[in-house]
Amino acid sequence: MPIRNNLSSASSATRALRSALPRTALTRPVPIQNLARAPVNYSQPHILRTLQHVRSQTTVAEPTPTPQPNDQTPPPPRAPRSRPIRILRAVLLAAISFTLGATMSAAPALSVADDLLSPPSDAETLQLWQPAPGTRAAEIEAQLQSHPGVAALRADESLVESRPHMRIPNALRHNNLTAGTLLGDEELVVPALAFSAPDGSRMISVHYVGPALCGHPGVVHGGLLATLLDEGLARCCFPALPNKIGMTASLTINYKAPCKAGQFIVLRAETTKVEGRKAWVKGRLETLVDEEAGEKPLVLDEAEALFIEPRQAASMAKLYNPNP
């Protein structure tokens, strides 16, 4: 029968395989490397067919990694600082921070104090004003410096030329009416140029009044002229006072003619009397002309004033003292 023939063939193949393999291969697993060396006769067809139905499985155990000892020993925990050390450190940091903050905030004040204690000389004030080229201020400055009337004042050896407003520290100048607030292309344009007697007996200053200073169209406001007179007459008499500074006690002004905007005007002041802390001054505002060419100035207004030095003047900043 076919089934019996197949079974007989399988039994014969099994017996042949057993006889071909070593005896030890039937009792224990054969290493993979030895299988290649086993003398098997693959020329027998029944053995070849049997091997095709046999699955060889080999399980090789993977080596288990051996844990390596950690050579880096963790550092010991830091001991906490004591409470007094932490307090001392906090106090030092606070002190350093406060010192740095106070120094930075006080720097502008120190600069102003240094400027007040060491004001520029008369000659230095002339160099402190340098308008930018091509500006309105540069144009007016050039006209001022080249005017024959200014040249005549500069030729008077009894007078000292200066720019008093430039003696005020730059940090404070913007708070001054005539030195900062009214200084602009349409206002006073350039700082006043002054010629003063060192003993405080007389002073002449030149100003430019722009179109933005008018009360009526084209006419400079009378209040501005009063301001220029008040400031100019005071500056004239300051060198004659004990501590070189005074306050306005009275000011009387008589307006003579309208002052047109867009021109130079001249303030002339003279100290008439000094008694202790009191000084009497008179003066006037007039147009700037070339008197050597025979031109006559137009008197705009006249004034008289009394200035009194404060009792605490010795401790006050001498911003307007022309001879520190």
LOVOVEX-266089 format. One record per residue (C-alpha): residue in three letters; x, y, z; residue number from 0. Coordinates in nm, 2 decimals. Layout:
<pts>
<pt type="ALA" x="X" y="Y" z="Z" seq="NUM"/>
...
</pts>
This chain:
<pts>
<pt type="MET" x="0.00" y="0.00" z="0.00" seq="0"/>
<pt type="PRO" x="0.13" y="0.36" z="-0.06" seq="1"/>
<pt type="ILE" x="0.11" y="0.46" z="0.31" seq="2"/>
<pt type="ARG" x="0.31" y="0.16" z="0.43" seq="3"/>
<pt type="ASN" x="0.57" y="0.22" z="0.15" seq="4"/>
<pt type="ASN" x="0.61" y="0.58" z="0.27" seq="5"/>
<pt type="LEU" x="0.65" y="0.48" z="0.63" seq="6"/>
<pt type="SER" x="0.91" y="0.23" z="0.54" seq="7"/>
<pt type="SER" x="1.10" y="0.49" z="0.34" seq="8"/>
<pt type="ALA" x="1.09" y="0.73" z="0.63" seq="9"/>
<pt type="SER" x="1.22" y="0.47" z="0.87" seq="10"/>
<pt type="SER" x="1.50" y="0.37" z="0.64" seq="11"/>
<pt type="ALA" x="1.60" y="0.74" z="0.60" seq="12"/>
<pt type="THR" x="1.60" y="0.79" z="0.97" seq="13"/>
<pt type="ARG" x="1.82" y="0.48" z="1.03" seq="14"/>
<pt type="ALA" x="2.06" y="0.60" z="0.76" seq="15"/>
<pt type="LEU" x="2.08" y="0.95" z="0.91" seq="16"/>
<pt type="ARG" x="2.16" y="0.80" z="1.25" seq="17"/>
<pt type="SER" x="2.43" y="0.58" z="1.11" seq="18"/>
<pt type="ALA" x="2.58" y="0.89" z="0.93" seq="19"/>
<pt type="LEU" x="2.59" y="1.12" z="1.23" seq="20"/>
<pt type="PRO" x="2.82" y="1.06" z="1.53" seq="21"/>
<pt type="ARG" x="2.66" y="0.90" z="1.83" seq="22"/>
<pt type="THR" x="2.72" y="1.20" z="2.05" seq="23"/>
<pt type="ALA" x="2.50" y="1.41" z="1.82" seq="24"/>
<pt type="LEU" x="2.20" y="1.21" z="1.93" seq="25"/>
<pt type="THR" x="2.25" y="1.26" z="2.30" seq="26"/>
<pt type="ARG" x="2.35" y="1.63" z="2.32" seq="27"/>
<pt type="PRO" x="2.34" y="1.95" z="2.11" seq="28"/>
<pt type="VAL" x="2.61" y="1.98" z="1.86" seq="29"/>
<pt type="PRO" x="2.79" y="2.32" z="1.85" seq="30"/>
<pt type="ILE" x="2.74" y="2.52" z="1.54" seq="31"/>
<pt type="GLN" x="3.10" y="2.52" z="1.45" seq="32"/>
<pt type="ASN" x="3.11" y="2.14" z="1.46" seq="33"/>
<pt type="LEU" x="2.82" y="2.09" z="1.22" seq="34"/>
<pt type="ALA" x="3.02" y="2.21" z="0.93" seq="35"/>
<pt type="ARG" x="3.28" y="1.94" z="1.01" seq="36"/>
<pt type="ALA" x="3.04" y="1.64" z="1.03" seq="37"/>
<pt type="PRO" x="3.11" y="1.39" z="0.75" seq="38"/>
<pt type="VAL" x="2.77" y="1.37" z="0.59" seq="39"/>
<pt type="ASN" x="2.73" y="1.20" z="0.25" seq="40"/>
<pt type="TYR" x="2.49" y="1.43" z="0.08" seq="41"/>
<pt type="SER" x="2.51" y="1.23" z="-0.24" seq="42"/>
<pt type="GLN" x="2.24" y="0.99" z="-0.11" seq="43"/>
<pt type="PRO" x="1.91" y="1.12" z="-0.23" seq="44"/>
<pt type="HIS" x="1.70" y="1.00" z="0.06" seq="45"/>
<pt type="ILE" x="1.93" y="1.17" z="0.31" seq="46"/>
<pt type="LEU" x="1.92" y="1.50" z="0.12" seq="47"/>
<pt type="ARG" x="1.54" y="1.49" z="0.11" seq="48"/>
<pt type="THR" x="1.53" y="1.42" z="0.48" seq="49"/>
<pt type="LEU" x="1.76" y="1.71" z="0.56" seq="50"/>
<pt type="GLN" x="1.54" y="1.95" z="0.36" seq="51"/>
<pt type="HIS" x="1.26" y="1.87" z="0.62" seq="52"/>
<pt type="VAL" x="1.48" y="1.92" z="0.92" seq="53"/>
<pt type="ARG" x="1.49" y="2.27" z="1.07" seq="54"/>
<pt type="SER" x="1.81" y="2.33" z="1.26" seq="55"/>
<pt type="GLN" x="1.76" y="2.57" z="1.55" seq="56"/>
<pt type="THR" x="2.05" y="2.70" z="1.76" seq="57"/>
<pt type="THR" x="2.00" y="2.93" z="2.05" seq="58"/>
<pt type="VAL" x="2.31" y="3.12" z="2.15" seq="59"/>
<pt type="ALA" x="2.28" y="3.31" z="2.48" seq="60"/>
<pt type="GLU" x="2.39" y="3.67" z="2.46" seq="61"/>
<pt type="PRO" x="2.65" y="3.76" z="2.71" seq="62"/>
<pt type="THR" x="2.51" y="3.96" z="3.00" seq="63"/>
<pt type="PRO" x="2.70" y="4.30" z="3.04" seq="64"/>
<pt type="THR" x="2.89" y="4.32" z="3.35" seq="65"/>
<pt type="PRO" x="2.82" y="4.64" z="3.54" seq="66"/>
<pt type="GLN" x="3.12" y="4.86" z="3.56" seq="67"/>
<pt type="PRO" x="3.20" y="5.02" z="3.89" seq="68"/>
<pt type="ASN" x="3.15" y="5.41" z="3.90" seq="69"/>
<pt type="ASP" x="3.49" y="5.56" z="3.95" seq="70"/>
<pt type="GLN" x="3.35" y="5.91" z="4.01" seq="71"/>
<pt type="THR" x="3.26" y="5.94" z="4.37" seq="72"/>
<pt type="PRO" x="2.99" y="6.21" z="4.43" seq="73"/>
<pt type="PRO" x="3.12" y="6.52" z="4.62" seq="74"/>
<pt type="PRO" x="3.02" y="6.54" z="4.98" seq="75"/>
<pt type="PRO" x="2.73" y="6.79" z="5.04" seq="76"/>
<pt type="ARG" x="2.84" y="7.15" z="5.12" seq="77"/>
<pt type="ALA" x="2.80" y="7.25" z="5.48" seq="78"/>
<pt type="PRO" x="2.54" y="7.53" z="5.52" seq="79"/>
<pt type="ARG" x="2.68" y="7.87" z="5.60" seq="80"/>
<pt type="SER" x="2.63" y="7.99" z="5.95" seq="81"/>
<pt type="ARG" x="2.37" y="8.25" z="6.02" seq="82"/>
<pt type="PRO" x="2.61" y="8.53" z="6.11" seq="83"/>
<pt type="ILE" x="2.80" y="8.48" z="5.78" seq="84"/>
<pt type="ARG" x="2.48" y="8.50" z="5.58" seq="85"/>
<pt type="ILE" x="2.37" y="8.82" z="5.76" seq="86"/>
<pt type="LEU" x="2.72" y="8.98" z="5.71" seq="87"/>
<pt type="ARG" x="2.71" y="8.89" z="5.34" seq="88"/>
<pt type="ALA" x="2.37" y="9.04" z="5.29" seq="89"/>
<pt type="VAL" x="2.47" y="9.36" z="5.47" seq="90"/>
<pt type="LEU" x="2.78" y="9.40" z="5.26" seq="91"/>
<pt type="LEU" x="2.59" y="9.35" z="4.93" seq="92"/>
<pt type="ALA" x="2.33" y="9.61" z="5.04" seq="93"/>
<pt type="ALA" x="2.60" y="9.85" z="5.14" seq="94"/>
<pt type="ILE" x="2.78" y="9.81" z="4.80" seq="95"/>
<pt type="SER" x="2.46" y="9.85" z="4.61" seq="96"/>
<pt type="PHE" x="2.36" y="10.16" z="4.80" seq="97"/>
<pt type="THR" x="2.70" y="10.32" z="4.75" seq="98"/>
<pt type="LEU" x="2.70" y="10.25" z="4.37" seq="99"/>
<pt type="GLY" x="2.34" y="10.39" z="4.34" seq="100"/>
<pt type="ALA" x="2.41" y="10.70" z="4.54" seq="101"/>
<pt type="THR" x="2.73" y="10.77" z="4.35" seq="102"/>
<pt type="MET" x="2.55" y="10.74" z="4.01" seq="103"/>
<pt type="SER" x="2.26" y="10.95" z="4.12" seq="104"/>
<pt type="ALA" x="2.49" y="11.22" z="4.27" seq="105"/>
<pt type="ALA" x="2.71" y="11.24" z="3.96" seq="106"/>
<pt type="PRO" x="2.51" y="11.52" z="3.80" seq="107"/>
<pt type="ALA" x="2.50" y="11.72" z="4.12" seq="108"/>
<pt type="LEU" x="2.87" y="11.68" z="4.17" seq="109"/>
<pt type="SER" x="2.93" y="11.81" z="3.82" seq="110"/>
<pt type="VAL" x="2.72" y="12.12" z="3.89" seq="111"/>
<pt type="ALA" x="2.89" y="12.18" z="4.22" seq="112"/>
<pt type="ASP" x="3.23" y="12.16" z="4.05" seq="113"/>
<pt type="ASP" x="3.12" y="12.41" z="3.79" seq="114"/>
<pt type="LEU" x="2.99" y="12.64" z="4.06" seq="115"/>
<pt type="LEU" x="3.31" y="12.62" z="4.26" seq="116"/>
<pt type="SER" x="3.53" y="12.65" z="3.95" seq="117"/>
<pt type="PRO" x="3.35" y="12.88" z="3.71" seq="118"/>
<pt type="PRO" x="3.51" y="12.96" z="3.38" seq="119"/>
<pt type="SER" x="3.71" y="13.28" z="3.33" seq="120"/>
<pt type="ASP" x="3.59" y="13.57" z="3.12" seq="121"/>
<pt type="ALA" x="3.81" y="13.46" z="2.83" seq="122"/>
<pt type="GLU" x="3.69" y="13.10" z="2.86" seq="123"/>
<pt type="THR" x="3.32" y="13.21" z="2.84" seq="124"/>
<pt type="LEU" x="3.39" y="13.35" z="2.50" seq="125"/>
<pt type="GLN" x="3.49" y="13.00" z="2.38" seq="126"/>
<pt type="LEU" x="3.20" y="12.81" z="2.54" seq="127"/>
<pt type="TRP" x="2.95" y="12.95" z="2.28" seq="128"/>
<pt type="GLN" x="3.02" y="12.79" z="1.94" seq="129"/>
<pt type="PRO" x="2.70" y="12.78" z="1.72" seq="130"/>
<pt type="ALA" x="2.68" y="12.50" z="1.46" seq="131"/>
<pt type="PRO" x="2.78" y="12.62" z="1.11" seq="132"/>
<pt type="GLY" x="2.50" y="12.71" z="0.88" seq="133"/>
<pt type="THR" x="2.25" y="12.77" z="1.15" seq="134"/>
<pt type="ARG" x="2.06" y="13.09" z="1.23" seq="135"/>
<pt type="ALA" x="2.26" y="13.14" z="1.54" seq="136"/>
<pt type="ALA" x="2.59" y="13.11" z="1.34" seq="137"/>
<pt type="GLU" x="2.46" y="13.38" z="1.10" seq="138"/>
<pt type="ILE" x="2.36" y="13.62" z="1.38" seq="139"/>
<pt type="GLU" x="2.69" y="13.55" z="1.57" seq="140"/>
<pt type="ALA" x="2.89" y="13.65" z="1.26" seq="141"/>
<pt type="GLN" x="2.70" y="13.97" z="1.22" seq="142"/>
<pt type="LEU" x="2.76" y="14.05" z="1.59" seq="143"/>
<pt type="GLN" x="3.13" y="13.98" z="1.58" seq="144"/>
<pt type="SER" x="3.18" y="14.19" z="1.27" seq="145"/>
<pt type="HIS" x="2.97" y="14.49" z="1.37" seq="146"/>
<pt type="PRO" x="3.16" y="14.82" z="1.40" seq="147"/>
<pt type="GLY" x="2.99" y="14.91" z="1.73" seq="148"/>
<pt type="VAL" x="3.12" y="14.58" z="1.89" seq="149"/>
<pt type="ALA" x="3.47" y="14.65" z="1.75" seq="150"/>
<pt type="ALA" x="3.46" y="14.99" z="1.92" seq="151"/>
<pt type="LEU" x="3.37" y="14.84" z="2.26" seq="152"/>
<pt type="ARG" x="3.64" y="14.57" z="2.22" seq="153"/>
<pt type="ALA" x="3.89" y="14.85" z="2.17" seq="154"/>
<pt type="ASP" x="3.82" y="15.00" z="2.51" seq="155"/>
<pt type="GLU" x="4.09" y="14.87" z="2.73" seq="156"/>
<pt type="SER" x="3.90" y="14.96" z="3.05" seq="157"/>
<pt type="LEU" x="3.64" y="14.70" z="2.98" seq="158"/>
<pt type="VAL" x="3.66" y="14.32" z="3.00" seq="159"/>
<pt type="GLU" x="3.48" y="14.12" z="2.73" seq="160"/>
<pt type="SER" x="3.28" y="13.81" z="2.84" seq="161"/>
<pt type="ARG" x="2.96" y="13.61" z="2.79" seq="162"/>
<pt type="PRO" x="2.81" y="13.60" z="3.15" seq="163"/>
<pt type="HIS" x="2.54" y="13.35" z="3.07" seq="164"/>
<pt type="MET" x="2.80" y="13.09" z="2.98" seq="165"/>
<pt type="ARG" x="2.92" y="13.11" z="3.34" seq="166"/>
<pt type="ILE" x="2.60" y="12.93" z="3.45" seq="167"/>
<pt type="PRO" x="2.65" y="12.55" z="3.46" seq="168"/>
<pt type="ASN" x="2.51" y="12.38" z="3.16" seq="169"/>
<pt type="ALA" x="2.28" y="12.16" z="3.38" seq="170"/>
<pt type="LEU" x="2.12" y="12.47" z="3.53" seq="171"/>
<pt type="ARG" x="2.12" y="12.69" z="3.22" seq="172"/>
<pt type="HIS" x="1.78" y="12.56" z="3.08" seq="173"/>
<pt type="ASN" x="1.61" y="12.68" z="3.40" seq="174"/>
<pt type="ASN" x="1.74" y="13.04" z="3.34" seq="175"/>
<pt type="LEU" x="1.50" y="13.27" z="3.15" seq="176"/>
<pt type="THR" x="1.75" y="13.46" z="2.94" seq="177"/>
<pt type="ALA" x="2.03" y="13.20" z="2.93" seq="178"/>
<pt type="GLY" x="1.81" y="12.90" z="2.84" seq="179"/>
<pt type="THR" x="1.44" y="12.94" z="2.81" seq="180"/>
<pt type="LEU" x="1.45" y="13.24" z="2.57" seq="181"/>
<pt type="LEU" x="1.75" y="13.12" z="2.38" seq="182"/>
<pt type="GLY" x="1.64" y="13.01" z="2.03" seq="183"/>
<pt type="ASP" x="1.65" y="13.09" z="1.66" seq="184"/>
<pt type="GLU" x="1.34" y="13.32" z="1.69" seq="185"/>
<pt type="GLU" x="1.40" y="13.46" z="2.04" seq="186"/>
<pt type="LEU" x="1.73" y="13.59" z="2.17" seq="187"/>
<pt type="VAL" x="1.93" y="13.37" z="1.92" seq="188"/>
<pt type="VAL" x="2.27" y="13.42" z="2.08" seq="189"/>
<pt type="PRO" x="2.39" y="13.48" z="2.44" seq="190"/>
<pt type="ALA" x="2.45" y="13.84" z="2.53" seq="191"/>
<pt type="LEU" x="2.80" y="13.98" z="2.47" seq="192"/>
<pt type="ALA" x="2.91" y="14.19" z="2.77" seq="193"/>
<pt type="PHE" x="3.19" y="14.45" z="2.83" seq="194"/>
<pt type="SER" x="3.23" y="14.52" z="3.20" seq="195"/>
<pt type="ALA" x="3.45" y="14.74" z="3.42" seq="196"/>
<pt type="PRO" x="3.61" y="14.51" z="3.68" seq="197"/>
<pt type="ASP" x="3.52" y="14.75" z="3.97" seq="198"/>
<pt type="GLY" x="3.14" y="14.73" z="3.88" seq="199"/>
<pt type="SER" x="3.12" y="15.10" z="3.78" seq="200"/>
<pt type="ARG" x="2.97" y="15.04" z="3.43" seq="201"/>
<pt type="MET" x="2.88" y="14.76" z="3.19" seq="202"/>
<pt type="ILE" x="2.76" y="14.75" z="2.82" seq="203"/>
<pt type="SER" x="2.60" y="14.44" z="2.67" seq="204"/>
<pt type="VAL" x="2.47" y="14.36" z="2.32" seq="205"/>
<pt type="HIS" x="2.16" y="14.15" z="2.26" seq="206"/>
<pt type="TYR" x="1.97" y="14.03" z="1.95" seq="207"/>
<pt type="VAL" x="1.59" y="14.03" z="1.98" seq="208"/>
<pt type="GLY" x="1.40" y="13.79" z="1.74" seq="209"/>
<pt type="PRO" x="1.05" y="13.80" z="1.61" seq="210"/>
<pt type="ALA" x="0.91" y="13.55" z="1.87" seq="211"/>
<pt type="LEU" x="0.96" y="13.81" z="2.14" seq="212"/>
<pt type="CYS" x="0.69" y="14.05" z="2.03" seq="213"/>
<pt type="GLY" x="0.39" y="14.18" z="2.22" seq="214"/>
<pt type="HIS" x="0.25" y="14.36" z="1.91" seq="215"/>
<pt type="PRO" x="0.33" y="14.25" z="1.56" seq="216"/>
<pt type="GLY" x="0.69" y="14.35" z="1.49" seq="217"/>
<pt type="VAL" x="0.74" y="14.52" z="1.83" seq="218"/>
<pt type="VAL" x="0.93" y="14.35" z="2.11" seq="219"/>
<pt type="HIS" x="0.73" y="14.30" z="2.43" seq="220"/>
<pt type="GLY" x="0.79" y="14.56" z="2.70" seq="221"/>
<pt type="GLY" x="0.81" y="14.29" z="2.96" seq="222"/>
<pt type="LEU" x="1.11" y="14.14" z="2.79" seq="223"/>
<pt type="LEU" x="1.29" y="14.47" z="2.78" seq="224"/>
<pt type="ALA" x="1.22" y="14.51" z="3.15" seq="225"/>
<pt type="THR" x="1.38" y="14.17" z="3.21" seq="226"/>
<pt type="LEU" x="1.69" y="14.27" z="3.01" seq="227"/>
<pt type="LEU" x="1.72" y="14.59" z="3.21" seq="228"/>
<pt type="ASP" x="1.67" y="14.42" z="3.55" seq="229"/>
<pt type="GLU" x="1.93" y="14.16" z="3.47" seq="230"/>
<pt type="GLY" x="2.18" y="14.40" z="3.31" seq="231"/>
<pt type="LEU" x="2.17" y="14.66" z="3.58" seq="232"/>
<pt type="ALA" x="2.21" y="14.40" z="3.85" seq="233"/>
<pt type="ARG" x="2.51" y="14.25" z="3.67" seq="234"/>
<pt type="CYS" x="2.67" y="14.59" z="3.64" seq="235"/>
<pt type="CYS" x="2.67" y="14.65" z="4.02" seq="236"/>
<pt type="PHE" x="2.75" y="14.30" z="4.15" seq="237"/>
<pt type="PRO" x="3.13" y="14.35" z="4.15" seq="238"/>
<pt type="ALA" x="3.08" y="14.66" z="4.38" seq="239"/>
<pt type="LEU" x="2.88" y="14.46" z="4.65" seq="240"/>
<pt type="PRO" x="3.06" y="14.29" z="4.94" seq="241"/>
<pt type="ASN" x="2.97" y="13.93" z="4.82" seq="242"/>
<pt type="LYS" x="2.92" y="14.01" z="4.45" seq="243"/>
<pt type="ILE" x="2.55" y="13.93" z="4.44" seq="244"/>
<pt type="GLY" x="2.22" y="14.12" z="4.51" seq="245"/>
<pt type="MET" x="1.84" y="14.11" z="4.47" seq="246"/>
<pt type="THR" x="1.62" y="14.37" z="4.30" seq="247"/>
<pt type="ALA" x="1.46" y="14.60" z="4.56" seq="248"/>
<pt type="SER" x="1.31" y="14.84" z="4.31" seq="249"/>
<pt type="LEU" x="1.30" y="14.90" z="3.93" seq="250"/>
<pt type="THR" x="1.16" y="15.20" z="3.75" seq="251"/>
<pt type="ILE" x="1.14" y="15.20" z="3.37" seq="252"/>
<pt type="ASN" x="1.04" y="15.48" z="3.13" seq="253"/>
<pt type="TYR" x="0.96" y="15.35" z="2.78" seq="254"/>
<pt type="LYS" x="1.08" y="15.60" z="2.51" seq="255"/>
<pt type="ALA" x="1.03" y="15.43" z="2.17" seq="256"/>
<pt type="PRO" x="0.90" y="15.10" z="2.04" seq="257"/>
<pt type="CYS" x="1.17" y="14.83" z="2.00" seq="258"/>
<pt type="LYS" x="1.15" y="14.66" z="1.66" seq="259"/>
<pt type="ALA" x="1.22" y="14.29" z="1.64" seq="260"/>
<pt type="GLY" x="1.50" y="14.15" z="1.43" seq="261"/>
<pt type="GLN" x="1.78" y="14.38" z="1.54" seq="262"/>
<pt type="PHE" x="2.07" y="14.43" z="1.78" seq="263"/>
<pt type="ILE" x="2.01" y="14.64" z="2.09" seq="264"/>
<pt type="VAL" x="2.26" y="14.77" z="2.35" seq="265"/>
<pt type="LEU" x="2.22" y="14.79" z="2.72" seq="266"/>
<pt type="ARG" x="2.43" y="15.06" z="2.90" seq="267"/>
<pt type="ALA" x="2.44" y="15.06" z="3.28" seq="268"/>
<pt type="GLU" x="2.63" y="15.27" z="3.54" seq="269"/>
<pt type="THR" x="2.65" y="15.22" z="3.92" seq="270"/>
<pt type="THR" x="2.58" y="15.56" z="4.08" seq="271"/>
<pt type="LYS" x="2.61" y="15.48" z="4.45" seq="272"/>
<pt type="VAL" x="2.71" y="15.20" z="4.68" seq="273"/>
<pt type="GLU" x="2.64" y="15.19" z="5.06" seq="274"/>
<pt type="GLY" x="2.72" y="14.86" z="5.23" seq="275"/>
<pt type="ARG" x="2.49" y="14.60" z="5.09" seq="276"/>
<pt type="LYS" x="2.30" y="14.85" z="4.87" seq="277"/>
<pt type="ALA" x="2.38" y="14.97" z="4.52" seq="278"/>
<pt type="TRP" x="2.20" y="15.22" z="4.30" seq="279"/>
<pt type="VAL" x="2.22" y="15.17" z="3.92" seq="280"/>
<pt type="LYS" x="2.08" y="15.35" z="3.62" seq="281"/>
<pt type="GLY" x="2.08" y="15.25" z="3.25" seq="282"/>
<pt type="ARG" x="1.91" y="15.24" z="2.92" seq="283"/>
<pt type="LEU" x="1.84" y="15.03" z="2.61" seq="284"/>
<pt type="GLU" x="1.92" y="15.17" z="2.27" seq="285"/>
<pt type="THR" x="1.98" y="15.05" z="1.91" seq="286"/>
<pt type="LEU" x="2.33" y="14.93" z="1.80" seq="287"/>
<pt type="VAL" x="2.48" y="15.17" z="1.55" seq="288"/>
<pt type="ASP" x="2.82" y="15.26" z="1.41" seq="289"/>
<pt type="GLU" x="2.88" y="15.58" z="1.60" seq="290"/>
<pt type="GLU" x="3.21" y="15.64" z="1.44" seq="291"/>
<pt type="ALA" x="3.03" y="15.66" z="1.11" seq="292"/>
<pt type="GLY" x="2.81" y="15.94" z="1.26" seq="293"/>
<pt type="GLU" x="2.50" y="15.72" z="1.33" seq="294"/>
<pt type="LYS" x="2.29" y="15.81" z="1.63" seq="295"/>
<pt type="PRO" x="2.14" y="15.54" z="1.85" seq="296"/>
<pt type="LEU" x="1.77" y="15.54" z="1.92" seq="297"/>
<pt type="VAL" x="1.70" y="15.53" z="2.30" seq="298"/>
<pt type="LEU" x="1.42" y="15.27" z="2.36" seq="299"/>
<pt type="ASP" x="1.38" y="15.30" z="2.74" seq="300"/>
<pt type="GLU" x="1.55" y="15.42" z="3.05" seq="301"/>
<pt type="ALA" x="1.56" y="15.27" z="3.40" seq="302"/>
<pt type="GLU" x="1.68" y="15.31" z="3.76" seq="303"/>
<pt type="ALA" x="1.71" y="15.03" z="4.01" seq="304"/>
<pt type="LEU" x="1.81" y="14.96" z="4.37" seq="305"/>
<pt type="PHE" x="1.98" y="14.63" z="4.45" seq="306"/>
<pt type="ILE" x="2.04" y="14.49" z="4.80" seq="307"/>
<pt type="GLU" x="2.27" y="14.21" z="4.89" seq="308"/>
<pt type="PRO" x="2.10" y="13.93" z="5.10" seq="309"/>
<pt type="ARG" x="2.24" y="13.87" z="5.45" seq="310"/>
<pt type="GLN" x="2.31" y="13.51" z="5.36" seq="311"/>
<pt type="ALA" x="2.48" y="13.61" z="5.03" seq="312"/>
<pt type="ALA" x="2.82" y="13.47" z="5.15" seq="313"/>
<pt type="SER" x="2.68" y="13.11" z="5.11" seq="314"/>
<pt type="MET" x="2.49" y="13.17" z="4.79" seq="315"/>
<pt type="ALA" x="2.61" y="13.05" z="4.45" seq="316"/>
<pt type="LYS" x="2.77" y="13.34" z="4.25" seq="317"/>
<pt type="LEU" x="2.63" y="13.26" z="3.92" seq="318"/>
<pt type="TYR" x="2.65" y="13.62" z="3.79" seq="319"/>
<pt type="ASN" x="2.97" y="13.73" z="3.94" seq="320"/>
<pt type="PRO" x="3.19" y="13.84" z="3.65" seq="321"/>
<pt type="ASN" x="3.51" y="13.83" z="3.86" seq="322"/>
<pt type="PRO" x="3.51" y="13.52" z="4.08" seq="323"/>
</pts>
